[in-house]
């Protein structure tokens, strides 16, 4: 592993050993459930607006899939065929856990800087909180170039990631819209701010249905970007 890959591996293993991330993002919390529902609805809306639903026979790749939970959630949300999807991740133990938890998914250990797929292999690539975990800008550029390479003509990238730095977590960084566009110079599309500041949304409790949309009206409290970036035919 490179130094940056080793740092990423240590960070994720640390999260899992401490179970801190699992607790923070648990769907037993009403704010987390609302944020997820909001994102899934936005994802379906964005895909439908670009004629990408139903996915049908289109091939899907998630880069940085972990144990496959996000990929499984996405496929269920858009009623897609798992046989047409692949997930790749740097850490073997995460992929092994995915094989146990979701044996129907095709999950593979792979370095995203050198994706072992032919050019134009996938119609849709998912990058879900992927680039915020890559602090090395040169590595981020290499991963982005590989993602662009494997997207088919008229295919697209589904982006969802932090747009702000997290002062409590030095292992991640925010990726703003300008950087997204510089990473993917040949993809075109709009990015929108979404997801209420998680430390706030998790504290809303039974008032979540009322307060989550109210606080989300404040643009600076929306911490992530979501969008579909398309490749020209």
N, C-alpha and C positions, 0 to 999 in steps of 0.2 A: 504494500500500500504506500501511496504518497503520504507526506505529512498531513495534508488536508483530509485525505480519505481516512487516515488513522484518527484524526481529531473528530470527524463526523461519527465514526464507529464508536469512539469512547463516549461521545455525547449521548447517542441513542442507547447504548448499553447502560449508561448511568441513569437515564430516564426510566428504563425498564426495571433496573434493580431497585430503584427507590420507589417505584410505582407512583411517583408524584404526577407524572403526565396523565396516567390513567385516572387518577382521582380528579384532577383539574378538569379533564374533558369528559367525565362520565355523563352519560345520557340520563342518569337519574336526576341531574340538575335541570330545572326548567329552562334556564337561560341557554344552556348548551343545546337542549332539544330545539328551542326556537331558532337558534343560529343555524343549526343543521337543516331544519325545515326550510328556512329562508334561502339557504344556499342551494338546496336541491331544487326548489321551485325556480330559482333564477337560472340554474343549469338547464332545466327542461325548457324554459322559455327561450333562452339563448340558442339552444340547439334547434328548436322548432322554427325560430325566426329565420334560420339559415338553411332550412330544408334538410336538416340532418336527423330528423325524427320521422318515422321510426328508423333506427339504425340499420335494420335489416341485415344484409351480409357485410356491412362495413366492418373493417378490422380495427380493434381498439388496443392501444398500448398505454399502460401506466408506468411512468418512470419514477422510481422511488416508492414502490408499492408497499414496503413493509411486509406485514403478514397478510396483506390482501383485503383488509377490512374495507378500505375506501373503494377499492375496485369493485368488490361485491356490492357495496351500497349503491355505487353508480349504476351498475348493470341492472340492479333491481329497480332503481328509480326510473330508468328509461326502458325497462322491459326488454333488455338486450340479451343475446345468446352468449353465455360464458365461453362457448367453444370458439368464438370469434375474438376473444380477448387474451392478452398476455400482460403479466406484470413482472417488472424486474427490480431488483434491489441489491445494494452492495453487500448487505450482511447475511451470511448463510443461515444464521440462527433465526432470523426473522422470516426468511423464505421457508425454512423447515417448519416453523410454527404455522405458517399459512397452509402448508400441505396438510397438516393435521386438522386445522380448523375448517378449511374450505377445499377439500380434495378435488372439487370440480374445476378449480381455477388453475390455469397454466402460469405458475410463478417460477421465475428463474433467477439465479444469482448472476449478476452482471454489473460491470463497471459502466456507468452511463456515459463516460467519456469515450467509450468504444463500443457502441451498441452492436451486437452480433446479429444484425438484420440487414437485408438488402435495402438499397435506397428505394424510397417511395413504397414501403411495405405496409403502412398504416394510414387509415382514413381519419382517425382521431387519436391524438396523443393527450394524455392527462398529465399535467404538472401541478399537483396539489401539495401546497406547502413544501415544495422541493427546493427551490432556489434560495429561500430564506435560510436553509440549512447549510448552504455553500458560502463560506466567507471569502474564499479565494476567488477573486474576479476572473483570473485566467482559467481556472477550472470551470467556473460557471459558463464562460464563453465556449469552452469545448463541449460541455454537456448540451448547451443550446444549439450548437452547430450540428451535433449528432441528432438531436430531436428534429431540427429542420430537414436534415438529410432523409430521415425515414418517413416523413410525412408525404403522402402521395399528392400529386397535383389535384387541386380543388379540395384537399384535405384540410384539417384544422388542428389547432392546439387549444385545449381547454385549460385556462390559467386560473388558479386560485391561490393567493399567497398574501403574507403580511406586507403592508406598505410602510409600516413604521418599525424602527428598531425597538427591541424589548429591553429596557434598562435592567430588568431582573434576570436576563438570560443572555450571556455573552456568546453563546453558541449559535445564535441566530441573528439575522439582520433583516431590516426592511428592504423591499425591492419596489421602488416607485415606478410609475408608468413610463417615465423617460428611460429608465434602465431596461424595462421589459422590451421596449421598442428597439433599444440598441442591441439587446441580446438576440432579437429575432428580426433582423432588418428586412427579410423577405416575406414576412407575414403581416397581414393587415386586419385591423378590427378595433373595436372600442373596448375600453376597460372601465368598469364602474366600481365605486367604493361600496362595500357591503360589510356586514357583520359588526354588531355593536361591540365596543371594547369589552373583551371577555371578563376581565376582573370586575367590571360593573354588571354585566348581564348575569353573571353567576350569583349576584347578590339580590336579584329582584324578587325571587321567591314567588309567592302566589300572585303577585302583581305583574308578573312577566307579560301576560297577554296585553296589558295596557301600557306598561312602561317601556317595554322593548321597542315597539314602533315609535313611541314618543321620543325617546332618547335618540333613536336612529335618525331623526330628522336633523340632528346636528352633524354636519359632514365630517368634522374632525373626530367624532366618536366612532366613525366607521373605519375599522382597522385593516381591512383586507381589500384586495382588488380581485374582481372576477371578470372573465371575458372569454370570447372566442376569437382567436386570431387565425385567419384563413390564408392558405397558400394559393397563389394564382395558378390557374390551369396551365 
